[in-house]
């Protein structure tokens, strides 16, 4: 029932909490660390530098004052997450990475 999700991380990998919020269409204010820019894709320019408290406060206040301001970005990130980070996409990419690693290992045996 919140109006936005704020993730002021200093370090992350690929946070599921952001994937879940984005898939649900919740406006997200977050920092530009780890895999978060990958989740946001073309909208990653809206991410905030870690430890930039002024920018974080400004983004929260803008969203509270003008909630529609993040509407387009929220829809865009939601569509990206549903397409690129679905369960089947994540499984397929994970399996592809393992297949590639195994193939490289086999090639290394003959080098």
C-alpha positions as CSV (number, residue, x, y, z in Angstrom):
1,X,0.0,0.0,0.0
2,X,3.1,2.2,-0.1
3,X,3.4,4.9,-2.7
4,X,7.0,4.0,-3.6
5,X,9.9,1.7,-2.7
6,X,13.2,3.3,-1.7
7,X,16.3,1.2,-1.9
8,X,19.3,3.4,-0.9
9,X,21.9,0.6,-1.2
10,X,25.6,1.0,-1.2
11,X,26.2,-2.4,-2.6
12,X,23.9,-5.1,-4.3
13,X,24.1,-7.9,-6.7
14,X,20.7,-8.4,-8.4
15,X,18.2,-7.6,-5.7
16,X,15.0,-9.6,-5.9
17,X,13.1,-7.0,-3.9
18,X,13.6,-4.6,-6.8
19,X,12.5,-7.2,-9.3
20,X,9.4,-7.9,-7.2
21,X,8.5,-4.3,-6.8
22,X,9.1,-3.5,-10.5
23,X,7.0,-6.5,-11.5
24,X,4.2,-5.2,-9.3
25,X,4.4,-1.8,-10.8
26,X,5.6,0.0,-7.7
27,X,7.6,3.2,-8.3
28,X,11.2,2.6,-7.2
29,X,13.8,5.1,-6.1
30,X,17.2,3.4,-5.9
31,X,20.9,3.8,-6.1
32,X,23.1,3.0,-9.0
33,X,25.0,0.0,-7.6
34,X,25.6,-3.7,-8.6
35,X,23.0,-5.2,-10.9
36,X,20.3,-2.5,-10.3
37,X,21.2,-0.6,-13.5
38,X,20.7,-3.8,-15.4
39,X,17.2,-4.1,-14.0
40,X,16.3,-0.5,-14.9
41,X,17.9,-0.7,-18.4
42,X,17.1,2.5,-20.3
43,X,15.6,4.0,-17.2
44,X,18.9,3.6,-15.2
45,X,19.7,7.3,-15.7
46,X,17.1,7.9,-13.0
47,X,19.1,6.0,-10.4
48,X,21.0,7.9,-7.7
49,X,24.7,7.7,-6.9
50,X,25.3,5.8,-3.6
51,X,25.7,8.1,-0.6
52,X,24.2,11.1,-2.3
53,X,21.7,11.9,0.4
54,X,20.6,15.2,-1.1
55,X,19.7,13.5,-4.4
56,X,17.9,10.7,-2.5
57,X,15.8,13.2,-0.5
58,X,15.1,15.2,-3.6
59,X,13.9,12.1,-5.5
60,X,11.6,11.1,-2.6
61,X,10.2,14.6,-2.2
62,X,9.6,14.9,-6.0
63,X,7.8,11.6,-6.0
64,X,5.6,12.6,-3.0
65,X,4.8,16.0,-4.5
66,X,4.3,14.7,-8.1
67,X,3.5,11.0,-8.0
68,X,2.8,10.9,-11.8
69,X,6.4,11.9,-12.4
70,X,7.7,8.3,-12.1
71,X,4.7,6.8,-13.9
72,X,6.3,6.3,-17.3
73,X,9.5,5.0,-15.8
74,X,7.6,2.6,-13.6
75,X,5.7,1.2,-16.5
76,X,8.9,0.9,-18.6
77,X,10.8,-0.9,-15.8
78,X,7.8,-3.1,-15.1
79,X,7.6,-4.2,-18.8
80,X,11.4,-4.8,-18.9
81,X,11.3,-7.0,-15.7
82,X,8.4,-9.0,-16.9
83,X,10.1,-9.6,-20.3
84,X,13.8,-10.0,-19.2
85,X,13.6,-11.3,-15.7
86,X,10.7,-13.7,-15.7
87,X,11.2,-17.1,-14.1
88,X,11.6,-18.8,-17.5
89,X,14.1,-16.1,-18.8
90,X,16.1,-16.4,-15.6
91,X,16.2,-20.2,-15.8
92,X,17.1,-20.1,-19.5
93,X,19.9,-17.6,-18.9
94,X,21.2,-19.5,-15.9
95,X,21.3,-22.8,-17.8
96,X,23.0,-21.1,-20.8
97,X,25.7,-19.8,-18.5
98,X,26.3,-23.2,-17.1
99,X,26.4,-24.8,-20.6
100,X,28.9,-22.1,-21.7
101,X,31.1,-22.7,-18.7
102,X,31.1,-26.5,-19.3
103,X,31.9,-26.0,-23.0
104,X,34.8,-23.8,-22.1
105,X,36.1,-26.3,-19.5
106,X,36.0,-29.1,-22.1
107,X,37.9,-26.9,-24.6
108,X,40.5,-26.1,-22.0
109,X,41.2,-29.8,-21.6
110,X,42.3,-30.0,-25.2
111,X,44.4,-26.8,-25.2
